Amino acid sequence: MTANYLYSGKDDNAGVNAAYKLSRTTEVVGREISHFRRKKPLKTQRKIKSLEGKIYKKESKLLFQRNFEELKKTKAYQNSNKLNRFFMKKKFQRDFRKKHGEGLVNRVKKSFANIGKKTLEALKNKGYKQILIALCILGLFFMLFQGISNVGSLTSGLTSNVIATSYLSKEEVLMDINNEFTSYEYALQDEIDSIKENYPNYDEYHIKGDSVGHDLHELFSYLTARYGEIKSAEEIQKELKKLFNQMYEKKYTSKSITKYDSEGNPYTYRILTLTIKKKSIDEIAREEFANYETNMAHYLALLDSQGNMSGYFGSSYGNLGEIIDNPNFGNPGLAFDSETAKALFNEAEKHIGKRYVFGASGPSNFDCSGFVCWSYTKSGVKRMPRTTAWQIYKNYCNPISPSEAKPGDIIFFKGTYNSGTPISHVGIYAGNGMMLHAGDPIQYTSINSRYWKNHFYSFGRPK
């Protein structure tokens, strides 16, 4: 009031002007002091509230960790795979928040109540500008938050989708797993093919039932949904054997009938029948996961997408005539110096990508010994009539040490299935720790993997 009174005469008198400036300065200083006094308790209050919030968060975190450590000790958690553990942790977090934290609805209600209270106080103090600015900032924040949420949801959805539809194990491990499981089927097929040799006292033999073989994507999908990431084939060897026994049921039945020779004399005619009953891995997986929704959903997602690895392993579907065009199976950059090796690998590489079929000798499909015999014979390197891996070693090769091995030699393996002979698998050595062999499909493969190291028998050089 004093400043306003002096304002009109400040231009006419130097003393009045000085008094006006003094009154204005006093007014400004007084206002700042008043503002500071009001502001200081609010600042202290905000600091206390912030510290309380930090203490509450740390206490909650410690309490959660203590309780979660107890959960990790339970058998249910320890016997679950990584995916199930992830879902168990998420469920535990939700239950923990419900029990120890404040509900979302209550927190929102409290926030709106505080905002309303502060807005009324601001209106009483005529803080219209501050409220307008706050509303603008709030609106901008919600717009940005919505945009970030959309991007975050999209990224999260894509990541989750890729993880949920991909095999979690490395390609080499999956290949070893398939080799291990296939070895059991080789043994069964060998038993079927050798029925006359194994049971020589019968006059007639019948093989009935289902064919031997599996869909490798059903195998990988089932194992991934059950065990998550698998580090090596050895860690689930017992499970593979159990799965094989669930999948195949064999039954021998014999029958004797009376027949008569040309002179009318009666004799006993014996018939042996082997019946193979097969249950697909898909059927087994659906039975195993019937009461486990998470595992079932994961299995179906993996099977539908083929683990995002159909380009690597082929589409399968039991189509053994399929050519798997995968550059990873081709020549990894090996060059051959000798004319003999060049001719041999020139012929052998024509068949890369063809599926393995037990007992097949080419050219549509091969088994391991059929592929080696075909490659040596057709290339003109050595005439090698169709025979078994063991006969190739015995009749056509001189054993050599690993240090002597060179491209064009033959590499032999033991125990890849119960073949009844010391050798069960064979391939062509290509040098630099690689071989070309009839896996599934025919491919270049490192002999330094754990699987092949464990089954190595010997190198041989054709005589």
ABEGO torsion letter per residue (X at the ends): XAAAAAAAAAAABAAAAAAAAAAAAAAAAAAAAAAAAAAAAAAAAAAAAAAAAAAAAAAAAAAAAAAAAAAAABAAAAABBAAAAAAAAAAAAAAAAAAABBBAAAAAAAAAAAAAAAAAAAAAAGBAAAAAAAAAAAAAAAAAAAAAAAAAAAAAAAAAAAAAABBABBAAAAAAAAAAAAAAAAAAAAAAAAAAAABAABABBBBBEBBBEBBAAAAAAAAAAAAEBBABAAAAAAAAAAAAAAABBBBBBBBBBBBBBAAGBBBBBBBBBBBBBBBBAAAAAAAAAAABAAAAAAAAAAAAAGGGAAAAAEAEGGBAABBBBBAAABBAGBBBABAAAAAAAAAAAAABGBBBBBGBAOAABBBAAAAAAAAAAAAGABBBBBBBAAAAAAAABBBBBAAABBBGBBBBBBGABBAGBABABBBBBAEGGBBBBBBOBBBBBBAABAAAAAABABBBBBX
